[in-house]
Amino acid sequence: MEVLGFDPFLSPDAASRLRIEPVSMDDLLRRSDVVTLHTPLVPGTRHLLAAAEIAKCKPGVRIVNCARGGLIDEGALLHAIESGHVAGAALDVFEDEPPTNRALLERPEVVVTPHLGASTQEAQKHVAEAVVRQVLDFLVRGVARSAVNAIPVEPEMLPKLRPWLDLAERLGSLQAQLVEGRLKGVVAEYHGALSDLPTKPLTAAVVKGVLKHVLDAPVNEINAFHLARERGLQLSEVNRIDTGDFASLLSVTFETDAGARTVAGTIFGKSLPRIVRLDGYVLDASPEGHLLVCQNDDLPGMIGLIGTILGNHGVNIASMALGRLESGGKALAVLNLDQAPAPDVVRALRACRGFDWVKPVRLP
């Protein structure tokens, strides 16, 4: 079997060790006879296979989803099966559970099983073996892959560090949902007074924020570095005494084959996390809840267009942060929303003239 894989968080070296040819999503759909899904359900992966993506597949493709319900637009899948474009599908997860799309389940081309998770004999055996391996790893190599305790921090440091740990995880999570291209490395920079604090726990929190969008297995501050190494991710820490515009600043850069993206944040007061930079844009945004991040041409009416489309779909805007590079150039908007925007809302914005990209984001 020739195995292709699309995973922006798996390095080429790690893919090679797994005998997987790393390709783009479009190439995977175009070349594959069987498409299988192996990803958590997050805002960026909801309806990962919708009508447009299924149309890119080979005629006669077969689709398998044993990961999470909602990764496939079930209405689009049903239509593609009825038209003959998709030859068959195998599903054990559904958008609604118990499943309500009876027309899909009753198609002879579709194989469905209950969402058993880890309830099979084979899964229980694998879980038992995994527990034994983890105990051996700790006793023989000192590696605690799934420890529930955090990295030790001196008690007097913890109150100062706690809000930054929260911010670090949020910045890592934000970057994971904005990423374009295949991830090569993560750089965490600590500026000003922040560089005087223990930075290893902060970098672990960044990695935790990144990997929880990639793995279904629990990710914590103890196993984050181990899991990152397994995926071939390069991690770097940089400490800078310069303060710039802020007394303390945490900056997280993703280096990918498509370029680099940097997001920076700080703490206002004692515990208020804020996003203050995204790439070259200076802004003031709250990193929590449902976000919509848009880059567009800096033209009159663009903000009104965003508001109109969201309003027409019943999505309320809680707050909005704006930044631009220069008048008439490019602009960035970060919107905090009262609820997650549906995929058709995102598609409607992406279809509008003047938008470079639109990304839904979910933060704690």
N, C-alpha and C positions, 0 to 999 in steps of 0.2 A: 504494500500500500504506500502510495506517495502522500505524506502528511503535510498539509499546509497549515499555517497558524497566523492569526492576527491577534496580537497582544501588545499594546504599546508599553507595557510594564515588564516585558521579558526581553533581556538583552540578546543580541545575535549569538553571543557565545553560549548562553544558556539554552537557546533554541537549538543550536547545533548539537549540544550534548544530548538533547532529547530527540534528535533526528527529526526536527521540525523545520521546514523551510518558512522563514518569516516573510509574509507578504502583506500588502495593503488589504483593507476590507474589500475593496472593489475587485482586486485580483482573486481573492479567496472565493468570492461569490461567482465570479466568471469562470473559474477553473474547476470548481469542486463538483463531484458527482453526489457527495453526501456532505451536508453542512450540519455540524453539531455545535451546540452552544454550551459554554462553560464559564459563566460569569455571574456575579451577584446582580440583583436588581437595584439599580441606583438611577437617579434622574437621567444620566447620560446613556444608560443602556435600555431604558424602557422603549419598547417597540424597536429594538435593534434591527429586527427583520420586519419591516412594514412593506407596503405595496411596492415602493420604489426599489427597495433592496431585493425583494423577491423577484422583481422583473429583471434584475441583473443576472440572476442565476441561470445556469444551463437549463434548457427544456428537459424535463424528466428528472430534475434534481429531487433528492430525498432530504428531508429536514428532521433533525432529532433535537428535542429540547427536554433534557432531564436536569436542568439547572434551576430556573426560576420562572414562574408564571409571569406574564407581562413582557418578557423579552421578545415575544412574537405578537404581532397584531393578528389575532385569531380570525377576524373578519377578512383580512387580506389573504391569509393562508387558505381559508375556505374557498375564496374566489379563485385563487391560483390552482387549487386542486380541481375545482369544478371545470376550469378551462383546460385542464390537462398539462399546464406548465409545470406544476409540481406533481411528481409521480406518487409520492407518499410521504407520510409524516409519522413520527413516533413521539408520543408525549406522555409524560407522567406529572407535569405541572401545568397549571392553567391560570388564566387571568383572574377568574373567579373560582374559588374552591369551597364547596363542591362546584364542578363546572356547570355552566348554564348554557353554553353554546352547543345545544344538542345536535344541530345540523352538522357541525364539525365532527363530533364524536361518532356519529352514526355513518360517516362515510366509510366505504369498504377499504379505501386507501390509507386510512388512519388507524394506527395501533395505539391504544391508550391503556395505561395501567394506573393504579392508585399512587398517590404521592406518598410513598412509603418512607422516604428518607433513609434513616439508619436502622430501620426495623427488620431488615432481612438477616438471615443467618450469615450470609457472606459479609455484610456490613458489620455485624457484631464481632465477627472474627477479626476483621481488619482493625476495628477500634481497639480490641484487646491487644493485638500485635503492636499498634501504634503506642499504646500506653507503656508496654514493655520496652519498646525502643527508646521512648523518652526517659524512662527511668535509667536505662543503661547509658544513654547519652550524658545524663547528669552525673552518674556515679563514675563513669570511665573518663569522660572528656570535660566534665564540669559545665556542660551546655544545658541551660534550662529553657527549652523551647516554648513551653506553654505555662510558665509560672504565672501565678495570679498576683504575686507581690510585685511592687514597683522597684525601680532602681533605688538603692539606698541613698538618701539625702540627709545631711545633718539637720536635726530638728529646727535649729534657728534659721536655716536657709529656706525651709519649706514654705513659710508664708510669703516670702518674696518671690519664690519660684512658681508657686501654684498658678497665678494668672497667666504667666508666660507659657507654662506647660499647656494650658488650655488653648492659648493663641497659636502655639506651634502646631498642635494637632489640627486646628481649623485651617491654618495656612496650607499644611500638607494636603488636607482633604480638598481644599479649593483648587490647588494646583492639579490634583489628580483628575478633577472633573473638567478642567479647562485644557488639559494637555492635548497637543497636536503632534503627531509623529510618534516614533518609537523612543521611549525614554532610555537615555544613556547614563545620566548621572543626576544626583541631587546635591546642591550646594546650600548649606545653611550658614548665613553670615550673622554675626552678633556684633552690634555696634554700641559704642559708648559704655555706659554703666552695666549694660546687660552682659558684656564680655567678662565682667568680674564674677558672675554667677557660674555655677556648674553647668556647662553647656551640653555634656553628653546626654543627660535626661531630656533636654530640649530637642536635640537632634533625634533621639529615639521617638519623641512625641510627633515630630514631623513625619518620620517614616511610618509610624502607626497610622497617622492620618491618610497617608498615601495608600498603604497596603490594604486598609479596611475596605477600599473600593475595588480591590482586585481579588481578594481571598474571602472565601466563606469561613475558613478557619479563624478562630479568635486571634487577634493581633494585640499585643500589649507592649509595654516599654521594655520588658525583658527579652521577648523573642523577636522584636522588630528587626534588629540588626541581623540575626540569623536568617530570618525569612528574606530579607533584602539580598543577602549574599547568595541564597539559593536561586534567586531570580537574576543574579548577575548585575545588580544595580551598584553603581559606584557612588559612595557617599563621601562628602567632604565637609569639614568645618573650617570657618574662617573667623578669626576674632580681630576686630578693628577698634582702636581706641577713639577714632574720630566720632563725633556726635552728630555732625550734620545738622539737620533741622530738628532732631529729636534727641533727648537725653539718652534714650535707649531705643533701639530699633532691631527687629528680627526680620531678616530678608531670606526668602527661599527661592532658589533658582532651579528650574528644570532645564536640563540640557537634553535635547532630542535631535533626531536626524532632520527635523524640520526647522531647527533653530533653538533659541533659548527664550524662556519666559520667566520673569521675576515678579514676585508679589512680596510686599513688605507690610509689616504691621507693628503696632505699638500698643501700649496700655495707657489709656487716659485715666487720671486719678489713681485709685488703688487697684481697680479690677475691671475697667471697661475696655474690652478689646476693640481695636479699630483697624481696618485696612486703610493704609495711607498712600500706597503706591501699587500700581499694576503696570508692569513694563515701564514706559516713560510717562504714564499718566499719574498726576497727583490728585488724590480725592480723599474723601472721608466717608467710609462705608462701614456698616455693622456686619461682622461675619457670623450671622446666625440665621437660622430658619431657611425659608425658601427664597432663593436669589435667582435673578435673571441678569446675565452679564452680556452686554451687546457692544460691539464696535461698529461704528457707522461713519458716514461722511458728516462733517460738521456743517449742516444745512438748516435753514429755518424750517420748522414744522416737524423735525424728526422726533422730538420728545412728545409732541402731540400725537404723532402717529403711533408711537409705542403705547401711550395711554389709551388711545382709541381702540386699538386691537385688543388690549387686555380688558378694557371695559366691556367691549362687545362680547367677550367670552366670560364675563362675570368674575374676572380676577382683579382683586383690589390691591392697590399699591400702598404699602405701609410707609416706605421712604425711598428716596432716590438720591444717589450720589453721582456727580458728573465730573468728567475731566476731559481736557482736550490738549493736543500738542500745540496747535496754533489755530488762529481763526481761519475757517474755511478748509482746514485739513481733516484730520481724523479725530473722532470723539469717542469716549467710552462712557457707558452708563451701567451702574450697578444698582439694581432695584431689589428692595426687600418686599416680598409679596406675602399676603395672608394665606395663600394656599399654593400648592405646586401648579405651575402652568401645564395644561394638557399638551400632548405632542402636537395637536393641530394648531395650538396657539404659537408654539415655537416655529412650526413650519410656515405659518402665516407671516410671521416677522421675517424669517429668512427669505421669503419670496419677495419681500418689498425691496424696491430699488434703493440703493445706498447703504445697505447693511452688509458688512464684511463677514461677520459671524455672530451667532446668537447661541448662548449656552445656558441651560438651566442647571442650577447648583442647589444641593441640599446640605446644610451644615447643622451641627447639633444645636 
